[in-house]
Amino acid sequence: ADLSRLLVKPLVTEKASILQSESKYVFAVSTEANKINLKRAIKAIYKVDPLSVNIISVKGKKVRQGKQRGYTKNWRKAIITLKPGQTIQVYEGL
């Protein structure tokens, strides 16, 4: 599998910026991604060594446009913990 396709985008939120001070970075990731592949992808792309990877599945929300009802997509996010002192430049590729 192409490792760069596992990471969809970095999530830039209030909570994510608070976690950055603890060397934790949050990414939206592919639904097929697993912890082992994500660890490899982070190592390859950002040249840093992740200590741990936590994955959260986020359920899609109910939405409507006029009479049409539906759901947004289910998606996953990963919180990547790095060794103290290591950083990822998140704002580069946005």
N, C-alpha and C positions, 0 to 999 in steps of 0.2 A: 504494500500500500504506500501511496505517496504521503510522506509524513507531514508536509506543509499543508495538505488539505484537511488534516485532523483539527488544526486550530482555525476556527472560523474568523474570530476577531477578538482583540482584547476588550474587556468590558470596562468602560470608564464611568464609574458611578461613585457616589459619595462613600458607600461602604467599601468599594474596591480601593479608593484612595486612602481610607483609614487602614485597611489591611496592608497596604504597601509599606507602612512604617514598621510592620512586623515581618518584612521580606516575604509577603504573600501576594501573589498576582492572580487576577481572575480573568479567565478567557471563556468565550462561548466556543464550544467544541462540537465536532461532528457527533451524530448519534451513534456511529459505529466505533467511536474512539474508546479505548480502554486505558487503564492506568499505565501499563507497561509501554504501549505505543506512544502515549502522551509524554512520558518521561523521555523517551528516545527523541521525539520531535522537538521538545524544548531544548534538549542537549544539542541537537543538530542545528537548530535555527538560531538560538540565542547564545550558544557557547557557554551555558551555565549548568551547574549540577543540581537538579532538584532533589531535595530531601524527601518530600512526599507529594503525592497527587491525590486530591479528593475530588470526586465527581458527584454533581447533583443533577438529577433529572427535573426539569421544570415543565409542568403541564401547561398546555395552551389555554388561553383565556377565552371565555365566550365573547363574541363580538357580533354586532349587527350593522348592516347598512340598509336603511329603510326596512323593508319587510324581510330581506334576506338575513338568515341567521347562520352562524358558523363558529368555528374556533380558529384561533391562531395556532401555528405549529407547536408541537411539543419540541423542546430543545434541551440541551445539556450545557452545564457550565462546569468548569474545573477550577479549583483553587490550588495553585502550585506554590509550595513552600520551598524557598531557597536557603542555602547556607547563609548565616549572617555575613554581611559585607558584600554579597553578590547582588546585582540588580539587573533588571530587564528594562531597556528603554521602551516603554509602552507606546509613547505618543509618536514614534517615528513613522510607522506605516499607515497612519489613519487618514 
